[in-house]
């Protein structure tokens, strides 16, 4: 079956970015001129996704407003003759069929995905987390969908991380990779360096089947006292083929402050209108602070 549905969990509290996230969702923090979550939605749409459900929580209404029409703003832009900006704003609400559901308590990623059960129905679906922005051609999710169409297996997107960073991620164990594809034998959520089975980290992209939901119903609370998707995937790996695909492209971990700044600078350099100003400025800074 084609992958046309995606779930984007966006109910986290964003504590790493306090006080900036005290009154606004971390998913709405801007990267140049777009909120972070828009990059995630655009990746999904460019990969062929037609229906998206965003799982939100309290104080997340601005996400819904962003992907809704803004009649007053559109009228103002039209009246001022700002046609290019008008078309850009209109495209945000037209890019896909986007739905919202509340996760009433912050009980973890596994629980958040379970909230989308009725939306998913009997279809395979994608999950995209907002902490990882990928810049690649083809898009990261499209790479995974291509593998799913060949194998029909559930898939996680992975990348290599430094040994010191394994405790920040779910880490896979496998017998090695062939053509960037691993057959997963085990997963460990946020292990210590000593306990980590590899340096291959799950990085926030998944293709799952509805068969994951009964497993999510049965898992117990794991790391952080939350229902962890990693624990459910570990169960999946014991009963059916679970693959990991090493994704090609530039990855930005915007779940931490340095990764967020890195994303702003490098995505800014990719913009033709900003690169001529930003590049010499960064060279000046390197000289001044180096």
TORVO-44568 format. One line per 3 residues: number of its first residue (from 1); their letters; for each residue y, z, x of N, C-alpha, C, CB. Coordinates in pm, whole numbers, plus 50000, padded with zeros to 5 digits. Atoms other than C-alpha are relative to their C-alpha. Glycine has a CB too. Layout:
REM residues N
NUM> A> Y Z X Y Z X Y Z X Y Z X ~ ...
This chain:
REM residues 290
1> XXX> 49880 50000 50084 50000 50000 50000 50125 50000 50087 50001 50122 49905 ~ 49873 50001 49928 50357 49932 50112 50064 50138 49997 50095 49895 49941 ~ 49923 49875 49995 50570 50226 50220 50141 49969 49948 50005 50060 50147
4> XXX> 49868 50026 50059 50873 50216 49988 50075 50129 49965 49985 49915 49876 ~ 49938 49873 50033 50944 50588 49938 50017 50085 50126 49917 50076 49895 ~ 49977 49910 49886 51092 50838 50182 50055 50133 49951 50097 49936 50100
7> XXX> 49951 49865 50026 51157 51211 50177 50083 50043 50121 49881 50101 49975 ~ 49912 49950 49894 51448 51352 50378 50031 50147 49971 50133 49915 50010 ~ 49969 49858 50019 51445 51734 50400 50138 50033 50057 49891 50090 50066
10> XXX> 49864 49967 49956 51802 51865 50420 50043 50134 49944 50099 49890 49958 ~ 49970 49870 50060 51783 52226 50307 50024 50109 50103 49887 50041 49911 ~ 49983 49899 49896 51819 52401 50644 50140 50059 50003 49969 49940 50134
13> XXX> 49872 49928 49999 52096 52649 50708 50094 49957 50113 49974 50148 50011 ~ 49914 50048 49892 52223 52491 51031 50061 50111 50084 50109 49917 49944 ~ 49944 49884 49931 52263 52824 51209 50042 49970 50144 49899 50113 50001
16> XXX> 49961 50031 49862 52284 52661 51553 50142 49946 50011 49903 49900 50060 ~ 49866 50058 49996 52617 52508 51454 50103 50087 49928 49998 49861 49939 ~ 49900 49908 50053 52784 52813 51305 50112 50020 50103 49935 50135 49962
19> XXX> 49954 49988 50139 53066 52861 51227 50030 49866 49931 50124 50084 49997 ~ 49967 50129 50062 53108 52484 51165 49922 49976 49872 49973 49887 50098 ~ 50086 50023 50115 52821 52493 50914 50006 50113 49897 49858 49981 50045
22> XXX> 49986 49890 50097 52938 52804 50728 50030 49946 49860 50111 50098 50044 ~ 49959 50051 50130 53091 52594 50450 49967 49852 49980 50148 50020 49982 ~ 50042 50139 50019 52948 52246 50509 49860 49982 50058 50099 49901 50068
25> XXX> 50137 50021 49950 52591 52118 50559 50002 49941 50140 49923 49909 49905 ~ 50009 50058 49866 52488 52041 50915 49976 49850 49992 49887 50067 50081 ~ 50029 50143 50015 52369 51703 50784 50127 49917 49980 49906 49978 49882
28> XXX> 49874 50071 50022 52732 51616 50707 50092 50007 50122 50071 50057 49880 ~ 49919 50001 49878 52861 51683 51060 50013 49855 50047 49937 50090 50111 ~ 49981 50141 49968 53014 51353 51174 49954 49964 50140 50145 49964 49986
31> XXX> 50027 50063 49870 52885 51136 51456 50084 49873 50002 49844 49969 50021 ~ 49891 50098 50001 53186 50916 51530 50062 50000 49859 49948 49855 50039 ~ 49935 50007 50131 53274 50813 51172 49902 50004 49883 50083 49875 49992
34> XXX> 50098 49988 50108 52954 50872 50974 49934 50137 50009 49893 49887 50008 ~ 50076 49875 49993 52780 51194 50876 49860 49973 50053 49992 50067 49861 ~ 50130 50017 49936 52452 51249 51057 49895 49945 49904 49953 50131 50059
37> XXX> 50105 50040 50093 52240 51204 50745 50009 49853 49963 50006 50085 49875 ~ 49989 50142 50033 52379 50855 50685 49923 49913 50099 50147 49957 49997 ~ 50079 50074 49902 52221 50735 51010 49853 50002 49963 50021 50059 50141
40> XXX> 50141 49986 50038 51886 50865 50883 49969 49910 49880 49967 50148 49967 ~ 50019 50084 50119 51924 50693 50544 50003 49852 50040 50107 50030 49893 ~ 49991 50140 49958 52027 50368 50713 49872 49956 50072 50122 49979 50091
43> XXX> 50126 50033 49933 51717 50377 50935 49890 49976 49897 49958 50112 50097 ~ 50102 50015 50104 51499 50423 50627 50017 49867 49927 50008 50116 49899 ~ 49973 50124 50074 51665 50134 50441 49969 49878 50087 50146 49995 49952
46> XXX> 50028 50112 49910 51644 49903 50744 49851 49983 50024 50072 50021 50133 ~ 50146 50006 49982 51271 49985 50758 49928 49958 49872 49947 50134 50047 ~ 50061 50048 50122 51213 49865 50402 49986 50104 49891 49867 49945 50030
49> XXX> 50007 49895 50102 51247 50194 50211 50096 49967 49886 50033 50140 50062 ~ 49921 50032 50118 51374 50146 49857 50040 50123 49920 49924 49906 49911 ~ 49974 49878 50076 51358 50496 49706 49995 50120 50093 49899 50017 49885
52> XXX> 49988 49885 49910 51470 50812 49884 50025 50125 49917 50114 49979 50104 ~ 49967 49871 50058 51459 51174 49776 50045 50093 50112 49879 50061 49921 ~ 49946 49906 49903 51674 51420 49969 49981 50140 49946 50151 49971 50030
55> XXX> 50029 49863 50042 51554 51780 49948 50112 50088 50054 49859 50048 50051 ~ 49884 49921 49960 51863 52000 49953 49982 50147 49964 50127 49945 49934 ~ 49997 49859 50035 51949 52366 49912 50139 50038 49952 49958 50087 50120
58> XXX> 49869 49953 50042 52248 52578 49821 50107 49948 50095 50004 50153 49994 ~ 49883 50044 49922 52592 52460 49939 49980 49863 50065 50031 50102 50108 ~ 50025 50133 49945 52467 52104 49995 50055 49889 49910 49851 49980 50021
61> XXX> 49955 50098 50097 52652 51930 49712 50077 49885 50066 50087 50067 49896 ~ 49925 50107 49935 52866 51733 49957 49910 49884 50043 50074 50055 50122 ~ 50094 50109 49968 52553 51535 50054 49986 49909 49878 49860 50055 50043
64> XXX> 50010 50079 50123 52512 51427 49692 50128 49920 49977 49972 50092 49879 ~ 49872 50069 50020 52883 51342 49670 50015 49881 50094 50117 50098 50020 ~ 49984 50107 49902 52865 51131 49985 49927 49873 49957 49949 50046 50136
67> XXX> 50079 50117 50039 52594 50903 49845 50025 49956 49855 49853 50028 50019 ~ 49960 50038 50135 52753 50887 49498 50121 49907 50008 50032 50125 49914 ~ 49878 50080 50004 53029 50651 49391 50121 50093 49999 50001 49906 49876
70> XXX> 49875 49925 50001 53385 50773 49448 50106 49910 49937 50042 50047 50145 ~ 49915 50093 50075 53587 50598 49179 50145 50011 50046 49990 50026 49850 ~ 49859 49983 49962 53921 50749 49278 50028 49941 50138 50038 50149 49998
73> XXX> 49982 50053 49865 53879 50664 49647 49994 49849 49999 49895 50058 50095 ~ 50014 50146 50005 53761 50312 49571 50123 49935 49937 49873 49960 49923 ~ 49879 50054 50065 54057 50254 49337 50118 50004 50096 50033 50080 49872
76> XXX> 49889 49987 49905 54298 50382 49603 49991 49894 50110 50002 50141 50062 ~ 50017 50100 49895 54152 50156 49873 50029 49860 49948 49859 50007 50057 ~ 49975 50131 50061 54163 49857 49637 50151 49977 49982 49928 49989 49863
79> XXX> 49857 50012 50026 54526 49925 49542 50079 49978 50129 50051 50125 49929 ~ 49930 50014 49871 54624 49944 49911 49955 49877 50078 49979 50125 50084 ~ 50045 50123 49935 54443 49621 49995 49909 50022 50119 50117 49922 50044
82> XXX> 50089 49970 49887 54200 49789 50233 49857 49958 49965 50004 50152 50035 ~ 50124 50058 50050 53913 49557 50145 49880 50036 50088 50014 49851 49990 ~ 50112 49971 49909 53699 49620 50454 49950 50144 49982 50042 49976 50146
85> XXX> 50038 49861 50022 53705 49996 50405 49938 50019 49862 50122 50092 50016 ~ 50054 49992 50136 53642 49953 50032 49854 49956 49998 50083 49913 49904 ~ 50138 50050 49999 53328 49748 50096 49907 50096 50074 49995 49861 50065
88> XXX> 50082 49904 49925 53204 50002 50352 49967 50123 49915 50072 50043 50128 ~ 50021 49884 50086 53249 50290 50108 49905 49966 49885 50135 50050 49944 ~ 50087 50041 50112 53083 50099 49822 49855 49983 50047 50050 49869 49937
91> XXX> 50135 50024 49948 52785 50010 50044 49920 50129 50012 50007 49931 50136 ~ 50070 49872 49985 52702 50380 50093 49923 50035 49873 50100 50112 50034 ~ 50066 49964 50126 52621 50433 49725 49903 49893 49952 50103 50026 49893
94> XXX> 50084 50111 50045 52445 50096 49692 49880 49974 50091 50082 49875 49989 ~ 50099 50039 49899 52214 50105 49997 49855 50024 49956 50025 50074 50128 ~ 50135 49970 50046 51911 50255 49816 50010 50082 49872 49918 50075 50109
97> XXX> 50007 49909 50114 51801 50445 49508 49974 50140 50055 49887 49957 49897 ~ 50007 49868 49936 51870 50802 49624 50000 50108 49894 50119 50020 50097 ~ 50017 49890 50094 51756 51110 49435 50010 50133 50076 49864 49989 49924
100> XXX> 49985 49869 49937 51802 51482 49500 49917 50104 49925 50150 50042 50003 ~ 50071 49887 50057 51594 51794 49443 50031 50123 50084 49846 49974 49992 ~ 49967 49876 49929 51662 52157 49535 49874 50071 50050 50080 50093 49909
103> XXX> 50097 49902 49951 51441 52369 49758 50066 50136 49979 49961 49975 50154 ~ 49930 49880 50044 51526 52702 49600 50002 50110 50105 49938 50052 49874 ~ 50004 49904 49890 51423 52909 49904 49970 49925 50129 49893 50112 49974
106> XXX> 50027 50066 49873 51423 52810 50274 49865 50044 50057 50112 50029 50102 ~ 50135 49957 49964 51045 52837 50316 49931 49905 50097 49916 50013 49875 ~ 50059 50084 49896 50993 52572 50581 49982 49855 49960 49870 50056 50041
109> XXX> 50011 50144 50020 50934 52201 50623 49883 49965 49908 49982 49930 50134 ~ 50114 50028 50087 50589 52207 50461 50033 50022 49854 49882 50086 50040 ~ 49960 49970 50137 50733 52367 50150 50100 49898 49948 50060 50140 49992
112> XXX> 49899 50099 50040 51028 52123 50143 49934 49869 49958 50099 49975 50114 ~ 50069 50125 50035 50793 51824 50143 49921 50018 49871 49905 49957 50114 ~ 50069 49972 50125 50589 51987 49869 50090 49988 49879 49939 50137 50005
115> XXX> 49905 50012 50111 50904 51990 49654 50013 49856 49952 50138 50053 50044 ~ 49986 50142 50035 50893 51608 49654 49873 49942 49939 50038 49920 50123 ~ 50132 50046 50046 50539 51589 49515 50008 49909 49878 49912 50120 49968
118> XXX> 49991 50080 50121 50635 51456 49174 50064 49865 50028 50079 50074 49892 ~ 49933 50125 49963 50864 51193 49327 49903 49907 50071 50121 50028 50091 ~ 50093 50081 49921 50592 51073 49565 49889 49943 49912 49939 50084 50114
121> XXX> 50110 50046 50084 50318 51049 49303 49877 49968 50082 50043 49878 49921 ~ 50122 50040 49931 50014 50860 49431 50025 49904 50115 49905 49935 49902 ~ 49964 50099 49898 50200 50656 49693 50007 50063 50139 50135 49935 49966
124> XXX> 49968 49954 49865 50204 50689 50072 50151 50003 50017 49933 49908 50108 ~ 49855 49984 49990 50548 50793 50189 50040 50035 50143 50050 50108 49902 ~ 49944 49964 49869 50771 50843 50491 50076 50130 49988 50092 49888 50054
127> XXX> 49915 49881 49988 50939 51165 50601 50088 49981 50123 49915 50133 50010 ~ 49905 50011 49888 51251 51154 50818 50081 50128 50006 50093 49875 49984 ~ 49920 49879 49980 51409 51468 50960 50136 49963 50059 49927 50101 50092
130> XXX> 49865 50034 49961 51780 51474 51020 50042 50044 50139 50093 50056 49905 ~ 49961 49952 49868 51777 51644 51361 49981 49896 50110 49922 50124 50035 ~ 50025 50105 49902 51658 51330 51540 50059 49869 49953 49850 49985 50028
133> XXX> 49945 50132 50029 51869 51015 51537 49943 49903 50102 50157 50001 50003 ~ 50059 50103 49914 51698 50706 51675 50084 49873 49993 49852 49971 49959 ~ 49933 50129 49993 51876 50393 51791 49901 49903 50064 50136 50007 50082
136> XXX> 50103 50090 49948 51625 50112 51829 49993 49874 49915 49863 50071 50003 ~ 50024 50125 50071 51535 49759 51729 49860 49950 50035 50109 49893 50036 ~ 49983 49962 50140 51316 49754 51529 50020 50150 49985 49878 49957 49919
139> XXX> 49980 49856 50022 51403 50091 51374 49871 50079 50022 50052 50025 49858 ~ 50116 49915 49970 51174 50382 51462 49902 50003 49884 50047 50143 50034 ~ 50090 49993 50115 51036 50411 51109 49929 49867 49979 50077 50040 49874
142> XXX> 50064 50131 50015 50969 50037 51097 49884 49983 50098 50103 49887 50021 ~ 50110 50004 49903 50758 50072 51412 49877 50072 49944 50042 50064 50134 ~ 50110 49922 50057 50548 50335 51233 49938 49930 49880 50049 50139 49961
145> XXX> 50051 50071 50117 50519 50134 50913 49911 49884 50044 50116 49948 49912 ~ 50081 50110 49947 50388 49840 51116 49861 50050 50039 50069 49934 50121 ~ 50129 49944 49962 50114 50063 51258 49921 50043 49876 50019 50121 50095
148> XXX> 50069 49960 50123 50034 50203 50912 49937 49879 49931 50097 50071 49905 ~ 50052 50120 50067 49990 49852 50774 49875 49947 50069 50107 49891 49997 ~ 50120 50043 49927 49730 49786 51044 49886 50098 49986 50032 49981 50146
151> XXX> 50104 49897 49993 49542 50117 51023 49976 50075 49870 50035 50097 50105 ~ 50011 49920 50121 49611 50286 50688 49991 50149 50027 49880 49957 49923 ~ 50011 49859 49961 49621 50618 50875 50133 50072 49984 49950 50012 50145
154> XXX> 49879 49920 49995 49867 50902 50849 50049 50004 50145 49975 50145 49944 ~ 49942 50022 49867 50107 50886 51145 50115 50097 50021 50048 49854 50016 ~ 49881 49925 49960 50353 51107 51329 50067 49925 50115 49964 50148 50043
157> XXX> 49925 50057 49888 50626 50976 51557 50014 50102 50110 50138 49950 49955 ~ 49995 49907 49887 50626 51130 51904 50080 49942 50115 49859 50036 50046 ~ 49938 50042 49875 50804 51117 52236 49968 50106 50105 50155 49981 49984
160> XXX> 50023 49908 49890 50770 51280 52576 50122 50088 50020 49965 49923 50129 ~ 49890 49907 49974 50979 51591 52646 49974 50074 50131 50016 50101 49882 ~ 50013 49919 49879 51044 51809 52948 49913 50123 49971 50139 50043 50052
163> XXX> 50087 49883 50018 50799 52096 53003 50078 50119 49944 49934 50039 50133 ~ 49920 49886 50045 51080 52346 52947 50037 49992 49852 50126 50011 50083 ~ 49959 50019 50138 51140 52200 52599 49885 50003 49901 50072 49871 49987
166> XXX> 50113 50009 50094 50788 52210 52453 50005 50108 49893 49869 50009 50076 ~ 49994 49890 50097 50859 52542 52280 50094 49971 49883 50043 50128 50070 ~ 49908 50036 50109 51114 52364 52057 49935 49909 49896 50123 49931 50057
169> XXX> 50058 50105 50082 50868 52119 51900 49855 50029 49962 50008 49867 50073 ~ 50143 50009 50019 50528 52060 51748 49945 49909 50109 49964 49946 49858 ~ 50057 50073 49886 50310 51938 52037 49859 49953 49963 49998 50088 50129
172> XXX> 50132 50053 50036 50007 51712 51996 49903 50010 50117 50012 49854 49955 ~ 50108 50013 49903 49675 51710 52176 49923 49874 49963 49906 50127 50002 ~ 50074 50123 50026 49488 51381 52212 49921 49965 50125 50094 49884 49959
175> XXX> 50078 50046 49886 49250 51196 52440 50077 49898 50083 49868 49941 49953 ~ 49920 50099 49929 49536 50982 52569 50045 49891 49905 49921 49940 50116 ~ 49941 50104 50084 49725 50681 52440 49952 49862 50041 50153 50006 50006
178> XXX> 50027 50141 49976 49638 50315 52405 50103 49920 49922 49853 49961 49959 ~ 49892 50075 50065 49928 50083 52333 50096 50092 49927 49943 49898 49903 ~ 49907 49900 50053 50149 50390 52268 49943 50077 49881 50129 49934 49959
181> XXX> 50060 49934 50115 49905 50514 52001 49901 50106 50047 49929 49896 49909 ~ 50092 49889 49973 49733 50854 52026 49918 50027 49874 50079 50128 50044 ~ 50080 49945 50109 49444 50976 51812 50002 50152 50015 49851 49943 50002
184> XXX> 49972 49856 49987 49540 51338 51748 49873 50081 49974 50111 50043 49902 ~ 50112 49906 50020 49278 51609 51790 50049 50140 49964 49914 50006 50126 ~ 49947 49868 50032 49509 51909 51751 50152 49995 50009 49942 50108 50096
187> XXX> 49855 49983 49991 49872 52013 51699 50030 50148 50011 50072 49937 49877 ~ 49957 49861 49983 50048 52332 51804 50150 50006 49975 49964 50055 50142 ~ 49858 49987 50033 50382 52441 51659 50071 50089 50101 50017 50056 49858
190> XXX> 49912 49927 49908 50637 52546 51924 49922 50090 50097 50099 50083 49921 ~ 50078 49918 49906 50392 52659 52194 50082 50038 50122 49874 49925 50043 ~ 49942 49971 49869 50485 52825 52520 49958 49890 50097 49955 50142 50054
193> XXX> 50036 50101 49899 50471 52609 52833 49853 50012 50038 50089 50014 50125 ~ 50139 49976 49959 50138 52768 52922 49901 49957 49892 49980 50147 50033 ~ 50091 50030 50111 49985 52707 52577 50007 49855 49955 50030 50090 49883
196> XXX> 49981 50138 50049 50115 52352 52524 49889 49908 50049 50137 49946 50046 ~ 50107 50091 49960 49831 52095 52523 50050 49873 50067 49918 49964 49881 ~ 49942 50119 49938 50068 51819 52639 50152 50015 49998 49956 49868 49925
199> XXX> 49854 50004 50013 50435 51726 52663 50040 49894 49897 50066 49971 50136 ~ 49974 50101 50103 50407 51483 52371 50039 50071 49871 49875 49910 49977 ~ 49942 49921 50108 50631 51618 52096 50020 49917 49874 50133 50059 50044
202> XXX> 49970 50061 50130 50654 51537 51727 50151 50001 49982 49929 50077 49883 ~ 49854 50007 49997 51008 51413 51677 50065 49961 49867 50041 49903 50103 ~ 49927 50009 50126 51082 51406 51307 49983 49874 49920 50139 50017 50026
205> XXX> 50033 50117 50082 50925 51087 51171 49852 50006 49966 50036 49866 50075 ~ 50138 49990 50046 50606 51086 50964 49973 49892 49895 49971 50141 49943 ~ 50050 50074 50116 50405 50858 50738 49879 50076 49949 49963 49850 50036
208> XXX> 50101 49911 50058 50192 51066 50504 49943 49939 49872 50059 50138 49971 ~ 50063 50038 50126 49957 51019 50211 50006 50119 49903 49852 49954 50023 ~ 49998 49889 50097 49951 51222 49887 49891 50104 50024 49986 49945 49860
211> XXX> 50107 49903 49969 49632 51387 50017 50052 50118 50081 49887 49931 50075 ~ 49942 49889 49925 49864 51608 50225 50037 50116 49908 50124 49953 50078 ~ 49949 49895 50089 49979 51801 49916 49900 50112 49974 50041 49939 49869
214> XXX> 50094 49888 50017 49656 51997 49843 49988 50086 50126 49863 49947 49962 ~ 50005 49924 49875 49655 52097 50210 50124 50088 50013 49989 49905 50122 ~ 49877 49921 49997 50018 52210 50191 49990 50119 49905 50121 49913 49963
217> XXX> 50016 49890 50095 49920 52422 49890 49918 50115 50058 49932 49948 49872 ~ 50095 49901 49951 49656 52604 50094 50040 50068 50130 49867 49935 50018 ~ 49966 49942 49870 49822 52671 50429 50074 50132 49980 50085 49902 50083
220> XXX> 49929 49874 50000 49953 53017 50508 50129 49986 50080 49912 50113 50057 ~ 49875 50005 49923 50293 53096 50651 49968 50004 50149 50094 50118 49962 ~ 50025 50009 49857 50308 53009 51018 50121 50046 50080 49962 49859 50038
223> XXX> 49888 49965 49912 50578 53010 51288 50126 50025 49919 50024 49888 50104 ~ 49876 49965 50069 50897 53179 51171 49981 50050 49859 50089 49882 49998 ~ 50026 49955 50136 50726 53303 50855 50016 49891 49897 50091 50113 49967
226> XXX> 49980 50113 50091 50755 52953 50704 49873 49918 49988 50115 49913 50050 ~ 50112 50092 50019 50511 52695 50570 50025 49876 50085 49981 49963 49847 ~ 49974 50102 49899 50483 52455 50861 49919 49874 49973 49969 50054 50139
229> XXX> 50069 50128 50015 50401 52087 50820 49900 49979 50112 50100 49884 49998 ~ 50091 50013 49886 50242 52101 51165 49863 50061 49970 50060 50065 50124 ~ 50126 49935 50034 49978 52343 51033 49918 49915 49904 50025 50138 49939
232> XXX> 50071 50088 50093 49893 52105 50749 49946 49877 50071 50093 49958 49884 ~ 50045 50118 49925 49871 51809 50986 49881 50034 50090 50115 49942 50084 ~ 50115 49955 49921 49637 52009 51206 49873 49994 49917 50023 50143 50053
235> XXX> 50114 50009 50091 49405 52037 50905 49962 49854 49975 50031 50071 49868 ~ 50026 50142 50023 49441 51664 50838 49921 49940 50116 50132 49922 49981 ~ 50064 50059 49881 49336 51583 51196 49851 50035 50009 50070 50048 50126
238> XXX> 50141 49960 49997 49005 51762 51136 49915 49926 49897 49990 50149 49976 ~ 50077 50064 50107 48906 51559 50829 50022 49849 49990 50033 50063 49869 ~ 49978 50145 50001 49055 51212 50881 50083 49961 50123 50072 49955 49868
241> XXX> 49926 50048 49882 49222 50995 51142 50149 50028 49983 49975 49849 50022 ~ 49857 49974 49994 49570 51114 51231 50051 49943 50131 50033 50153 49988 ~ 49950 50069 49882 49764 50895 51471 50141 50047 50035 49999 49849 49977
244> XXX> 49863 49976 49953 50074 50951 51682 50046 49874 50071 50007 50125 50096 ~ 49943 50119 49937 50297 50663 51786 50118 50041 50087 50044 49896 49893 ~ 49886 49977 49911 50522 50693 52091 50108 49898 49966 49959 49990 50151
247> XXX> 49897 50088 50052 50845 50552 51952 50087 49945 50113 50087 50075 49899 ~ 49912 50065 49903 51057 50306 52147 50143 50006 49948 49957 49852 50025 ~ 49860 49993 50039 51433 50347 52144 50068 50118 50064 50012 50007 49850
250> XXX> 49919 49889 49948 51709 50590 52230 50001 50110 49896 50145 49954 50034 ~ 50011 49887 50091 51662 50934 52076 50107 50104 50032 49860 50062 50009 ~ 49901 49894 49985 51928 51197 52017 49955 50121 49917 50142 49952 49957
253> XXX> 50038 49876 50068 51823 51552 51932 50128 50072 49962 49908 50090 50091 ~ 49873 49942 50042 52126 51658 51730 49981 50138 49938 50072 49907 49902 ~ 50024 49864 50044 51963 51990 51641 50057 50103 50095 49854 50023 49983
256> XXX> 49934 49908 49907 52138 52139 51944 50134 49942 50040 49911 50026 50125 ~ 49862 50040 49975 52497 52125 52061 50011 49889 50104 50080 50119 50044 ~ 49991 50104 49898 52439 51919 52376 49954 49866 49946 49919 50039 50122
259> XXX> 50049 50125 50056 52231 51659 52193 50098 49939 49903 49867 50023 49931 ~ 49900 50048 50095 52498 51635 51925 50117 49933 50073 50051 50117 49912 ~ 49891 50058 49922 52774 51575 52181 49955 49870 50068 50051 50100 50107
262> XXX> 50056 50119 49937 52550 51326 52362 49997 49883 49901 49859 50029 50054 ~ 50006 50105 50102 52500 51133 52037 50139 49944 49971 49938 50055 49871 ~ 49865 50047 50028 52874 51116 51970 50049 49908 50112 50097 50120 49984
265> XXX> 49951 50080 49887 52951 50987 52319 49928 49866 50012 49984 50079 50129 ~ 50075 50123 49977 52671 50732 52347 50011 49903 49882 49853 50032 50026 ~ 49981 50089 50116 52700 50599 51991 50142 49947 50000 49970 50075 49867
268> XXX> 49863 50048 49984 53074 50580 52052 50008 49885 50098 50091 50112 50044 ~ 50001 50108 49901 53007 50366 52360 49937 49873 49946 49926 50045 50125 ~ 50063 50118 50060 52797 50133 52144 50095 49925 49906 49874 50040 49923
271> XXX> 49903 50063 50090 53100 50059 51925 50096 49913 50082 50079 50108 49920 ~ 49918 50095 49924 53285 49751 52047 50146 50040 50002 49987 49861 49942 ~ 49859 49965 50006 53621 49886 51933 50032 50126 50079 50042 50018 49856
274> XXX> 49976 49875 49928 53575 50219 52114 49963 49993 50147 49922 50111 49935 ~ 50051 50005 49862 53392 50122 52434 50110 49975 50104 49895 49891 50011 ~ 49897 50022 49898 53700 49982 52617 50085 50122 50029 50089 49887 49958
277> XXX> 49920 49879 49978 53881 50314 52571 49912 50116 50049 50073 50041 49872 ~ 50085 49885 49972 53588 50556 52590 49939 49994 50139 49891 50011 49897 ~ 50068 50012 49870 53420 50420 52903 50089 50045 50116 49955 49857 50022
280> XXX> 49915 49952 49891 53718 50460 53140 50038 50147 49986 50126 49916 50007 ~ 49968 49859 50020 53799 50796 52982 49888 50088 50054 50023 50029 49852 ~ 50112 49921 49950 53449 50926 53061 49994 49995 50152 49869 49950 49940
283> XXX> 49996 50009 49854 53479 50797 53418 50109 50091 50057 50025 49855 50044 ~ 49890 49911 49959 53811 50981 53446 49956 50146 49994 50125 49979 49911 ~ 50048 49862 50015 53649 51301 53317 49900 50034 50111 49935 50018 49862
286> XXX> 50101 49975 49895 53360 51264 53563 50067 50028 50133 49905 49880 50013 ~ 49926 49978 49876 53608 51242 53850 50072 50135 49996 50102 49886 50023 ~ 49920 49878 50013 53818 51530 53717 49913 50125 50004 50078 49997 49870
289> XX> 50083 49883 50011 53526 51766 53647 49882 49999 50097 49949 50012 49859 ~ 50118 50011 49912 53268 51638 53894 50018 50072 50131 49968 49856 50027
